[in-house]
């Protein structure tokens, strides 16, 4: 499955080293380091390897974009607390390099990464639970707290969220926020656009972008146990709900609403070129849409008429305390600072405009960044991407099944085969 999105999350981090982990580009040396009394040396690294741990009181590893946004606020915090700090870029396989370094005792004190890594990091003993101040949780959107909770413990401080929404080109449709898929199709056809909908499918499928439609028609990935936690022994792919979802997906394929010719490479450009009435995408599409000067509206992805609500995935970015870090108390101190006030995340925002989960910051940004804040609000209707390590078995078989169904394959046999493949991998 090809997932190409200008996103701050790497899908299925649990599958470290697999094709689903898109490495973030950049230099593997330090993004920036500061010391209360002078700069600290982050050290270099061979290509593809993690950098040597910087000589600092607090060392944070992350990808290039997040590192750029963290430099200034982390330096300010360090100076205020008389601590040396360093933010280091790990350009390739941040998760795998972190796990290895943590086990060796020469890793960072914190990492900043996607919430769906949590299951694998916990399984490898790489991160510790964090203690959030009681009043801080009141100012964090529920989706953020839910995403970083694993086995009833809080493992990260959430700061940003993304989810898929529906963009509408108001010049190509009179229904900017369709309530159902059927209303969307009718309005898109009436508007005369070349494509009713631009949603990446491709020859290998894209289960991430298809999740809203899949869930609306009854499909699920994993069941839950009595505690409400995901149960990897209950695989939904291949069950009745997924077959029903396959049938609705096939209908959209037969109508030409979904097409394997629309991929992660051209989905946004079809919309910005005025060739699609609607687009299912996330906050990473906003820059291109604004540049194209499209008169657009934005709303939730609709579900099928008479069926369940469409529920896309939400992805949350968070700060994590390394279990084997040199200075865990300082890492926890910084985590508390992020959770207690929106100041650090607000300083990060200009360098990396991500929808915040801090409710006070949402209010502050609403006037100047209404679309960003609306995406954060719409994320409350999404489900956090499962953080189970077993999610790594889902993406490719389900995505391929959905692409085959869009191309005309039988929904029942195709979904059943995908479910059997997933189940055999979980064991």
C-alpha positions in Angstrom: 0.0 0.0 0.0 1.3 3.4 -0.9 0.5 6.2 1.5 1.9 9.4 0.4 0.7 12.3 2.5 2.3 15.5 3.7 1.7 14.5 7.2 3.4 14.7 10.6 2.5 11.1 11.3 4.2 8.0 10.0 1.5 5.3 9.6 1.9 2.1 11.6 5.1 2.9 13.4 4.8 -0.5 15.0 5.9 -1.9 11.7 9.4 -0.5 12.0 11.4 -1.2 9.0 8.4 -2.1 6.8 7.3 -0.3 3.7 4.6 1.5 5.7 7.2 3.6 7.6 8.0 6.6 5.6 11.2 8.1 6.8 11.4 11.8 7.3 14.1 13.5 5.3 16.8 15.7 6.7 20.2 15.8 8.2 21.0 13.3 10.9 22.9 15.8 13.0 21.4 18.0 15.6 18.6 20.4 14.5 19.7 22.7 17.1 21.1 22.6 20.6 21.3 25.1 23.3 22.9 25.3 26.7 22.1 27.7 29.5 25.7 28.7 29.3 26.6 27.7 25.7 25.8 25.3 22.9 26.1 21.6 23.3 27.6 19.4 20.6 25.0 17.0 19.2 27.6 14.9 17.3 27.3 13.3 13.9 26.1 10.0 12.6 26.5 7.7 9.7 23.8 7.8 7.1 20.7 6.0 8.3 22.0 5.7 11.9 21.0 7.7 14.9 23.2 10.5 16.1 25.5 10.2 19.1 23.6 11.5 22.1 24.3 15.1 22.7 26.0 16.2 25.8 23.0 18.0 27.4 20.7 17.7 30.4 17.7 17.1 28.1 18.0 15.4 24.8 15.0 15.1 22.4 15.0 13.0 19.2 12.5 13.6 16.5 12.1 14.1 12.7 13.3 17.2 10.8 10.0 19.2 10.7 9.3 18.7 14.4 12.9 19.5 15.3 12.8 22.8 13.5 9.7 23.8 15.4 11.1 22.7 18.7 14.5 24.4 18.6 13.4 27.8 19.9 10.9 26.9 22.6 13.1 24.1 24.0 16.0 26.6 24.1 13.9 29.1 25.9 12.7 26.5 28.4 16.2 25.4 29.1 17.5 28.9 29.7 14.6 29.6 32.1 15.4 26.4 34.1 19.2 26.6 33.9 19.5 23.4 31.9 21.3 22.5 28.7 19.1 21.1 26.0 19.5 19.5 22.6 17.0 18.6 19.8 18.4 16.0 17.4 17.1 14.9 14.1 16.9 11.2 13.3 16.3 11.2 9.6 15.7 7.5 9.1 13.8 5.0 11.2 13.4 7.1 14.3 11.4 4.4 16.0 13.8 1.6 15.4 16.9 3.7 16.2 15.3 4.9 19.4 14.4 1.4 20.6 18.0 0.3 19.9 19.6 3.3 21.6 17.2 3.1 24.5 18.1 -0.6 25.1 21.8 0.3 24.9 21.5 3.1 27.3 22.8 5.8 25.0 19.5 7.2 23.6 17.7 10.5 24.2 15.6 11.5 27.2 12.5 12.1 25.1 11.1 11.5 21.6 8.4 13.3 19.8 6.4 11.0 17.5 3.0 9.6 16.5 0.7 8.0 19.1 0.3 4.8 17.1 3.9 3.9 18.0 3.0 3.5 21.6 2.1 -0.2 21.5 5.4 -1.2 20.0 7.4 1.2 22.2 5.7 -0.2 25.3 6.2 -3.7 24.2 9.9 -3.0 23.8 10.2 -1.3 27.2 11.2 2.0 25.5 8.9 4.6 27.1 7.6 5.2 30.6 4.2 6.4 31.7 3.9 10.2 32.2 2.2 11.9 35.1 0.0 14.7 33.8 -1.1 17.4 36.2 -4.7 17.1 37.1 -5.8 20.5 35.9 -3.8 20.1 32.6 -6.1 17.3 31.4 -9.0 19.7 31.5 -7.4 21.8 28.7 -6.5 18.9 26.4 -9.1 17.7 23.9 -10.4 14.3 24.7 -9.1 12.8 21.4 -5.6 13.7 22.5 -5.9 12.0 25.9 -7.5 9.0 24.4 -4.8 8.5 21.9 -2.0 8.5 24.4 -3.7 6.1 26.8 -2.6 2.5 26.4 -3.5 -0.4 28.8 -5.1 2.2 31.0 -1.9 4.3 31.4 -0.9 7.6 30.0 2.2 7.3 27.9 2.6 10.7 26.3 1.8 14.4 26.3 -0.3 15.0 23.2 0.1 18.3 21.4 -1.3 18.1 17.9 -3.9 16.1 16.0 -4.8 15.3 12.4 -7.7 13.7 10.7 -9.3 13.4 7.3 -11.9 15.9 6.3 -13.9 16.5 3.1 -12.9 19.6 1.1 -15.4 20.9 -1.4 -14.7 23.2 -4.4 -17.6 25.6 -4.2 -17.4 26.4 -7.9 -18.1 22.7 -8.7 -20.8 21.9 -6.2 -23.8 23.5 -4.7 -23.5 21.2 -1.6 -20.3 22.2 0.2 -21.0 19.9 3.2 -22.9 16.8 2.0 -24.5 14.9 4.8 -24.3 11.5 3.0 -22.2 9.8 0.4 -25.2 9.7 -1.9 -25.8 13.4 -1.6 -22.1 14.0 -2.4 -22.3 11.8 -5.5 -25.5 13.5 -6.7 -24.1 17.0 -6.1 -20.8 16.2 -7.7 -22.4 14.8 -10.8 -24.7 17.8 -11.1 -21.8 20.2 -10.9 -20.2 18.6 -14.0 -16.7 18.0 -12.5 -14.4 15.5 -14.2 -14.3 13.6 -10.9 -16.9 13.6 -8.2 -14.4 12.7 -5.5 -10.6 12.6 -5.3 -9.6 10.0 -2.7 -6.4 8.1 -3.1 -6.8 4.4 -3.8 -4.1 3.4 -6.3 -3.4 -0.1 -7.4 -2.4 -1.2 -3.9 -5.1 0.6 -2.0 -5.1 3.0 0.9 -6.9 1.8 3.9 -6.1 5.0 5.8 -8.0 7.2 3.4 -10.8 4.6 3.0 -11.5 4.1 6.7 -14.4 6.6 6.9 -16.3 4.8 4.2 -15.3 1.4 5.5 -16.5 2.2 9.0 -19.7 3.8 7.9 -20.7 0.6 6.0 -20.0 -1.6 9.1 -16.3 -2.5 8.7 -14.0 -2.7 11.7 -10.4 -3.6 12.3 -10.2 -5.1 15.8 -12.9 -5.8 18.3 -12.6 -4.7 22.0 -12.4 -6.6 25.2 -14.4 -6.1 28.4 -12.1 -3.2 29.4 -12.7 -1.4 26.1 -9.2 -2.1 24.8 -8.6 -3.5 21.3 -8.5 -7.2 21.1 -6.1 -8.4 18.4 -7.7 -11.9 18.4 -10.9 -10.3 17.1 -10.0 -9.3 13.5 -12.8 -7.5 11.8 -11.5 -7.8 8.2 -13.3 -10.8 6.6 -16.3 -10.5 9.0 -19.8 -9.6 7.8 -19.3 -5.9 8.4 -16.2 -5.7 6.2 -18.0 -7.6 3.5 -20.9 -5.1 3.6 -18.4 -2.3 3.5 -16.8 -4.0 0.5 -20.1 -4.0 -1.3 -20.6 -0.3 -0.8 -17.0 0.4 -1.9 -17.6 -1.7 -5.0 -20.7 0.4 -5.8 -18.6 3.6 -5.7 -16.0 1.9 -7.9 -18.7 0.9 -10.4 -19.9 4.5 -10.5 -16.4 5.8 -11.0 -16.6 7.8 -7.8 -13.6 5.7 -6.5 -10.8 4.9 -8.9 -7.4 3.1 -8.7 -6.1 5.8 -11.0 -6.4 8.3 -8.2 -3.3 7.9 -5.9 -1.5 9.7 -3.2 0.6 11.4 -5.9 -2.3 13.1 -7.8 -5.3 13.2 -5.3 -4.7 16.7 -4.1 -3.6 18.1 -7.5 -6.8 16.8 -9.1 -8.7 19.0 -6.6 -6.5 22.0 -6.9 -6.6 21.8 -10.7 -10.4 22.0 -10.6 -10.9 18.4 -11.8 -12.7 17.1 -8.7 -15.6 18.5 -6.8 -14.6 16.9 -3.5 -11.4 15.8 -1.9 -10.8 13.6 1.2 -7.6 14.7 2.7 -6.1 16.2 5.8 -4.4 19.4 7.0 -1.4 18.7 4.8 -3.6 19.6 1.8 -4.3 23.1 3.0 -1.2 24.8 1.7 -1.8 23.5 -1.9 -5.5 24.4 -1.8 -4.7 28.0 -0.6 -2.0 28.4 -3.2 -4.4 27.3 -6.0 -6.9 29.9 -4.6 -9.7 27.5 -4.6 -12.9 28.8 -3.1 -13.4 25.8 -0.8 -15.5 24.6 2.2 -14.5 21.9 4.7 -16.5 19.5 6.7 -16.7 15.9 8.0 -16.4 13.0 5.6 -20.0 11.8 5.1 -21.3 8.3 5.7 -23.6 6.2 3.6 -27.3 7.0 3.9 -29.1 5.0 6.5 -25.9 3.4 7.8 -23.4 4.3 10.5 -21.6 7.6 10.8 -18.3 7.8 8.9 -15.4 7.7 11.4 -11.9 8.4 10.0 -8.7 7.9 11.9 -7.2 10.5 14.1 -3.5 10.7 14.6 -1.9 12.5 17.5 1.6 13.7 18.0 3.0 13.5 21.5 6.1 13.9 23.7 7.3 10.6 25.3 9.7 10.0 28.2 12.4 7.4 27.4 12.5 4.5 29.8 16.3 4.3 29.5 17.1 8.0 29.3 19.9 9.6 31.2 17.7 12.2 32.9 14.1 10.9 33.2 13.3 13.5 36.0 14.2 16.4 33.6 12.2 14.7 30.8 9.2 14.5 33.1 9.7 18.1 34.1 9.6 19.2 30.4 6.6 16.9 29.8 4.7 18.6 32.7 5.6 22.0 31.2 4.1 21.1 27.8 1.0 19.7 29.5 0.5 22.6 31.9 0.6 25.5 29.4 0.0 26.1 25.7 3.1 28.3 25.5 5.6 25.7 24.2 3.3 24.4 21.6 2.2 27.9 20.6 5.9 28.7 20.0 6.2 25.6 17.8 3.2 26.4 15.7 4.7 29.0 13.3 7.3 26.6 12.1 5.0 23.6 11.8 1.3 24.5 11.6 -0.4 21.5 13.1 -3.9 21.4 14.6 -3.4 21.7 18.4 -5.2 19.6 21.0 -4.8 22.3 23.7 -8.3 23.9 23.9 -6.9 27.3 25.0 -4.5 27.4 22.0 -7.4 26.5 19.7 -9.3 29.5 20.9 -6.2 31.8 20.4 -5.6 30.5 16.9 -9.2 30.4 15.7 -9.4 33.9 14.2 -6.2 33.6 12.1 -6.2 29.9 11.4 -9.9 28.8 11.2 -9.3 25.8 9.0 -6.5 24.4 11.2 -8.7 24.8 14.3 -11.8 23.3 12.5 -9.7 20.2 11.7 -8.8 19.9 15.4 -12.5 20.1 16.2 -13.5 17.6 13.6 -10.9 15.2 15.0 -13.2 14.8 18.0 -15.5 12.8 15.7 -12.6 10.5 14.7 -11.1 7.4 16.3 -7.5 7.3 17.3 -5.6 5.0 15.1 -5.1 1.8 17.0 -1.7 1.7 18.7 -1.5 -2.1 18.7 1.7 -3.5 17.2 -0.7 -5.9 15.3 -1.9 -2.9 13.2 1.2 -3.6 11.0 -0.6 -6.6 9.7 -3.7 -4.7 8.6 -2.6 -2.0 6.2 -1.4 -3.9 3.2 -3.9 -6.8 3.0 -6.9 -4.5 3.7 -5.7 -1.8 1.3 -5.1 -4.3 -1.4 -8.5 -5.8 -0.9 -10.2 -2.5 -1.1 -8.3 -1.5 -4.3 -9.2 -4.9 -5.9 -12.9 -4.3 -5.0 -12.8 -0.8 -6.5 -11.5 -2.5 -9.6 -14.4 -4.9 -9.7 -13.4 -7.9 -7.5 -16.0 -9.8 -5.5 -16.3 -8.2 -2.1 -17.0 -11.3 -0.1 -14.2 -13.5 -1.3 -11.8 -10.6 -1.4 -12.4 -9.5 2.2 -12.5 -13.0 3.4 -9.1 -13.7 1.9 -7.7 -10.5 3.4 -9.0 -11.4 6.8 -7.4 -14.8 6.6 -4.0 -13.3 5.6 -4.2 -10.8 8.5 -5.2 -13.5 11.0 -2.4 -15.8 9.9 0.2 -13.0 10.4 -1.1 -12.3 13.9 -0.9 -16.0 14.8 
